[in-house]
Amino acid sequence: MAPLSSRNRTVKVLARRQRPNKSVRLRIEPLEVRVNPALFTVQSPTAFPGLMNNNGFIASADFNKDGNMDAVVANYGTSASSNGGTTVTVLFGTATNGQFNAVAFPTNGTHVSFAAVADINNDSWPDLVACNANSQGTGTVSVFRNNGAGQSNNTQLALAGTPFQATGSNNLCWVGLVDVTGDNILDIVTAAYGFDNGSTIVGNNVSIFEGNATVGIGNFTYSNGPITQIAPGLDFVPTALAVEDFDGDGIKDIAATVPGVPPDESQDVNGFVRFFPGIGGGSFNIGNSLDSGGRYPISIKADDLNGDGKKDLVVANAGKATIDFSTFQVTFEGDAVGYLSNSSSSGSVIFNVPFPSPRIRPDHSPWRRGISISTARWISPPSTTARPRDLCQFIWEVVLVLTSPSPLVVRLRRTTRIPRVGNI
């Protein structure tokens, strides 16, 4: 590990208030781009006994470059304080549609909550990082190197050293691989939900760990401690991040979803999106906040939804659980998809709520809640010739359906579309 960077950084830590221990770990990756509207055929779930444990994350990549897409899931475990999962499971795709060979890779941590896929050393093979919440203790990040061609599935990924500590961060819930320092080397960005130690909340922040390089190539090691740690106040309990250059100045910015107070599923107020404009070198200013469009926001996605070349934001708000004891049905108040449009200019990160209400609620059915968000593009109406005016942006919401007899079903639902305007 390299010593802690001496660059300037923005750090601000204030006292924190108590709150109950709650955790949500469900996420989804972007859908692929298609020319014609996609039709999804729901297949029967495939069980992988002993290899899956309350998966809180899924992403896709062709790890072994066999032309079949693979998937990786994070195994969080059944409890935030015990029985934590200790692996990521890679489902290696086969030539038989819908069939996978599952291999578990230990992270040397517990409560594996999130992961990110990117090519760290520019060898064209997708690598992997995963964050471990470690029973709400100090988090760690596990870095996996892709060994490349000629490897069997069970040796395709290998830990690059031991997991490094996310110093000062408790209960890690998000990790990303992004170059935020501007040196063309991927850095690691983490979000930590924090931990109630009985008297205060500790370790709730966003942290930047600078990627190290050998001869200009990422070498799978990171700074010995965060070069930047963002903790702006009592109410900052990040659940997910979007890291993009929102204002076009060539510097990455951060948008964080944050629940209201208290920051758990019992809240009676909407959550918000907090902005942190980048100022270069991995440092950030503390920006403004906007309503997330619902209660308990837990997922955020950046994409150009209106065709103006700027990344807008959509947010999945899980909502407040309410039980009708006469019917024993559960509904989720404030479950909604929030939409924030980007009107930034260089050096100024500005988002707006373009609708009278920032949220999109296609229905409010009992036992359903939105737990993640993604976007995809298709031509509508279907056409073999793409024309700019035909392109629309679809927002997709993952809906958690809690019904009997199946205890948990996840389905994908198109919630709305926003017409794209101007040149594509």
N, C-alpha and C positions, 0 to 999 in steps of 0.2 A: 504494500500500500504506500502511496506517496504521502508526504506530510500535508497537513491542512493548508489549503491555498491561502495566500496572503492578500488576495484581491478584496476590493471593497464589497461589502454585502449589507443588505437591509435586514436587520433583525430587531424585532420588537416583541417582548413577552410581557403580558399583563396577568394579573390574578385571574383565576378561573373559577367558575361556580360549579357546584356539585350537580350531578345528574345520574340517573340510573344507567347501568351497563346494558346497552343494547347493541346489536350488530346485524347488518345486512350485507351480504356478500355477492349478490347476483349481478352479473354483467353479460353483455353480448358484444360481439365484434361486428363491423360493417358487413352488410350483404354485398354480393358481387354486382357489378354493373351488367345490365342486360339490355338488348335492343327491344325485345318484346316483353310485355308484362309476364312476370314469372308465375307459374302455377306450382304450389307446394302440395306434395302428397305426403300426408302424415303417416309415417311408418310406425310399427310397433316398437316400443323402447327395447333397446338391447342392454342386457345386464352384463356387467363385468365384475363378478363377485370378488371382493377383497381388493379391488383396484379403484373403486369410487367411494368417496366419503363426503357427502354434502357438498357437491361441487358449487363453487361460488364464482367461477369464471370460465369462459370458453373462448378460444381463438382458433383460427385455421391458418395453416401454412403447409407447404410441401417440404417437410423436413428432410426427407431422403431423396427428393428429386426423381421419384419414379413416375411422375405424371398423375398420381392420385393424391388428392388433397387429404391432409391429415388434420387432426384436431388435438388441442391440448386443453386440459381442464385442471383447475386448482382444487385440491381436496382440503376443505376448511375443517371438517370434523363436526361433531354433533353438539358441542358446547364451546362457548367462548373462553371458559376457564379451565376446561379439562377435555379429555378425549379428542384432542386435536389431530387433524390429518397431518401427515408428514411427507406427502409426495405430490408431485404433479403427474398426471397420467396422460400419455400421448396415445391417441387412437390413430394408428397408422392405417391409411386407406388402402384398400385392395382393389383389384380389377373387378371384383364382384360388387355391384352397386349396393351401398348401404351397409357393407360389412367392413369391420375394422379388426386389426390386431392391437390389443391394448398392452402397453408397457408402462409400469410405474417407475418414476425416477425420484429417489429420495432427495429432499432439499436440505437435510440436516437442520431443520427447524420444525416448528409445529404451527398449526392453524394457518395453512397456506391460503391466503386470501385473494391474491390477484397475481397476474403475470403479464408480461409484455414480450412481443416477438419482434426482432429486428436483426439486421446483419451488423454485428458489432465490429468485426475485423475486415470488412469489405472483401470477403472471399466468395460472396454470392450465396452462401449457405445461411439459412435463418437460424439465429441463436435465440436464447430464451433467458429471461430473468423472472424470478418469482419472489414475492414478499411474504414473510412469515410473521404473523401477529404474536406468536409465542405466548399464548395464554394472557394476552393483553399487557405483556411485559414489554421490554425494549425490543423493538422489531429488528429483524435481520433480512438481508436481501441475498438470495442465492443466484449465482450467475452460471448458466450452462453454455458450454461451447459446443457447437455442432461439429462433429468430427469429419463430416463430409463423405466423399464417395468411398465405397467399399466396406462400409460399416453395416453390421446387422442392426435390426431395429433396437435391440436392447443396449447397444453401445453408441447409437447415433448421437445422443446428447450426454455430456459428461460435465460434472461440476468443475468449474475453474477455481480451484482453491476452496477455502472454507467460506461460508456466508459472512458478509461483513455487517457490522452493527450499524443500525440507523440511529446513531447517538442522539439521545434526547427525544426520541419518537416512540410512543407506546401505541400498540394496537394498530399496526400498519394495515391499511385497507385498500391502497391503490399504489401501483408502480408503473412508470413509463420510461421508455428509452427515447430521449430527445436531445438534440444538440442545443442546449440553452446558453452555452458559453461562447459560441460562434467560432470554434476552432476546428470544425468538421469532424469532431470526435463525439460519439454519442455519450451523453451524460445520463444519470439515473435521477428521476424525479419521484418522490414518494409523498403520499398523504397518510397522515396518522390520525385516527379517530380519538385517541386519548384514553385515559384510564382514571376512574374515580378511586382514589386511594383512601377514601373515608373522610378527608378534610378538604380536598381540592381536586381539580382535574389536572393531570400531568400528561405531557407528551402529545398534545393535540396540535399539529402543525403541518406545514409543507416544507420538505427539505430537498436540497439539491446536492448531489454527489458528483463531483467532476470526474469524467472519464479520463484515464491515463492512456498514453500512447507510446508505442515503440516505432520509431522511424515513420511517424505520421499515421500509424494504424492503431486502432483501438486494441488494447492488450488484455481486456477482461478484468482489469483492476480499476479501483476508484479511490477518490480522495479519502484520507483517514479522518472521517468525520465530514459533516456537511459544510460546503462553502457558503451556503445561504440557508437560513431557517426562518420561515415566515409564520408568525403567531401573533396576529394583530389585535386580539382582544378576547373578551369573555365568551362571545357567542361564536367564535370561529372553531367549528368542529367539522373539518372537511370530510366528505364521503366519497367524492370522485373529482377528477380534474380533466380539463381540456387544455392542452398546451399547444398553442398555435401562434403564428404571427398575425394577430388580428388587425393591426393598423398598417401593415405593409412597409414597416421601416426596417425590415431585415432582422429584427430581434424578436425572439419568442416571448409571448405573454402567457399568463395563466388565468383560467376561469375555474373557480372551485364551487361545487355545490355544497351548501351548508344548511342543515335543518334549522328550524326556529328554536325557541326556548320553551321547555327543555328539549335538548336535541335527541329525541327518540320518537317512537311511534305514538306517544300520548299527547303530542303537541297540538295546540288549538290555533296555531297561527301558521301562515305560509312560511316556507323556507326561502332562501335567497341564493343568488349567484354572486360571488365576490370576485372582483377583478384585480389582477396584479400586473400592471404594465411592466414589461421588461425594459431595463435601462442599459443592458449590455454586461458582458462578463459574468453572467449567471446571477445578477442582482435584479431586484424588482422593487418598484414603488407600490405602496398600498393604495389601491383605487377604490372606486365606489361599489355599491351593491344594488342589485335589482331583484324584484320579486321573481321567484322561480316558477310561479304559476300554480302552485299547489303545496300540499304539506309533505314533509319528509322527502326531499329530493335526494336520490341516491345514484343517479346516472346522468351523464351529460355527453353530448356528441356535437362536434363542430363540423359544419359542412355548409357549402354555398347553396342556400335554399332558394334564392330568388334570382340567380344568374348575374349578379353584379360583380363577381370576382372576389367577394369578401366572405369569410367564414362566419356564418350565423350559428346560433346555438339552439339545440332542443334539449329538454330536460325531462327525465322520467321522475314524477313525484309519486311515491308509493302510497301516501295518504295515511290518515289516522284510522286505526282499526276500531270499529264500533260494533258491539254485539247486541242483537235484538233477542233478549232472553225468552220472548214469547215463541219465537220460531227457531232460536239458536242459529240464526244466520249472521254472518259477518259482512259488513260493508266497510268501505274505506273512504272516509270523508276527505275531500281534497286530493283524491287520486286524479292525476291529470298530466297531460303533456304540455310543458311550457315552451314557448317559442320567443326568442330574442333576436331581433334583426341587427346586423352590424352596419353602422354608419360611420365607422372610424376613418380618420385621415392620418397621414404619417405623423407619428409621435403622439397621437391622441386616441386612446381606446374608448370608443363610445358605442353603446348598445341601446336599443330602444325596444319598447313593447309595442308592436305594430297593430295589435288588435285592441278593441275596447277592454277585453280581458286577455291576459297573456297565456291563458291555458286553453287546451283543446280537449274536450271530453266527449268522445263518441258514444259512450254509454256509462251507466253507473250500476252495473249488475252486481247482485250480491256475490260474495265469495271471490271477487276478481280484483286484482290490483296490478298497476303497471310497475314493473320492477327493473326495466332496462329500456334503452332506446337505441335505435340505429336508423340509418337512412340508406336509400338506394335510388338509382335513376332508371327509368324506362321510358320508351316512347309511348305516348298515349294521344290518339288512338293507335292501335297496332299498325305498323307500317314497315315495309322493307327498306324504305328510304328515310333516313333521319333528316328532319328539318328542324332548325333551331326553335321555331315556334311550337313544335310538337312536344318538345322535351318538358317533362314535369318532374318535380322533386316529390318523392313519397316519403312520408315519415312512418316508421314502423315502431310499434310498441310491443314489447314482450309482456304478456299478461299472465300472471300467476293465478291459476284457477284452483281453488281449494274446495273440492267436492268429495262426496262419498259415492262409491266405495274407494276410489283412488285418492290417496291422501295428498298427492301433489301432481298437477298436470301443468305443463307450460305450453302455451300456444302463441303463434305469431299472428298479429293483426295489423292490417293497414288502417291507420287512423285518419289520415288526411293527405291532401296534396296541395302544394303551393305552385301555381303556374310560374314557369321561368320566363323571364323577359329579357330583351336585348340579345346581343350576340353571345354565342356559347363558345 
